[in-house]
Amino acid sequence: MAETKSTLTPEEYQSLSKSTQAKIKIINSQKTVTLVERLDQLESEYEKAVRNATDNKNANTTFIANMGSDSQAVKEFMAGLQCPELNESGKKTTVAEREAWLMKQRKDNPELLVLIERQKSAAFILEADRNQIDIMSHRIANVRAVLALRTAQLNFLSE
């Protein structure tokens, strides 16, 4: 990685006061270029993470669950299930019995279990993507804060 170097000749450098020489040494040791390169790298990684999250979201659209609800794929499958019209005693099934039957299907129906597992997997992937984007945002903010501090230091030393 490149570092900032003084453009003064050795003779010009020697003619400067000791405090100015010390300031130049401090400025040259700041490694600002390294930080800028790191910021560029982090921003590139952030863009990749956002694109990846978008791709994952698009690929799992039908398996994304809404707040406390099932995904579109699970809802459609469950809507296609036919509850028996009569219960064990030969009477018409009640709403509560139909709900109980649907809940039982969530545990017993292998096709529905696969869809529910895919829904959980999609939720996990999307949450992992969100976490990665948040972490990248914090890293970028940290590097920017260090760069701001270095800028303030350089401004102070340039006086």
GIUR-V872774 format. One record per backbone hydrogen bond with DSSP energy under -0.5 kcal/mol. CO is the residue of the C=O (numbers start at 1). NH is the residue of the N-H. If there is no record, write none. Layout:
# GIUR-V872774
CO | NH
CO | NH
This chain:
# GIUR-V872774
9 | 13
10 | 14
11 | 15
12 | 16
13 | 16
17 | 21
18 | 22
19 | 23
20 | 24
21 | 25
22 | 26
23 | 27
24 | 28
25 | 29
27 | 30
28 | 31
31 | 35
32 | 36
33 | 37
34 | 38
35 | 39
36 | 40
37 | 41
38 | 42
39 | 43
40 | 44
41 | 45
42 | 46
43 | 47
44 | 48
45 | 49
46 | 50
47 | 51
48 | 52
49 | 53
50 | 54
51 | 55
52 | 56
53 | 57
54 | 58
55 | 59
56 | 60
58 | 61
60 | 63
61 | 64
62 | 73
63 | 65
66 | 69
70 | 66
71 | 75
72 | 76
73 | 77
74 | 78
75 | 79
76 | 80
77 | 81
78 | 81
81 | 83
85 | 93
87 | 90
91 | 87
94 | 98
95 | 99
96 | 100
97 | 101
98 | 102
99 | 103
100 | 104
101 | 105
102 | 106
103 | 107
104 | 107
104 | 108
105 | 109
108 | 110
109 | 113
110 | 114
111 | 115
112 | 116
113 | 117
114 | 118
115 | 119
116 | 120
117 | 121
118 | 122
119 | 123
120 | 124
121 | 125
122 | 126
123 | 127
124 | 128
125 | 129
126 | 130
127 | 131
128 | 132
129 | 133
130 | 134
131 | 135
132 | 136
133 | 137
134 | 138
135 | 139
136 | 140
137 | 141
138 | 142
139 | 143
140 | 144
141 | 145
142 | 146
143 | 147
144 | 148
145 | 149
146 | 150
147 | 151
148 | 152
149 | 153
150 | 154
151 | 155
152 | 156
153 | 157
154 | 158
156 | 159
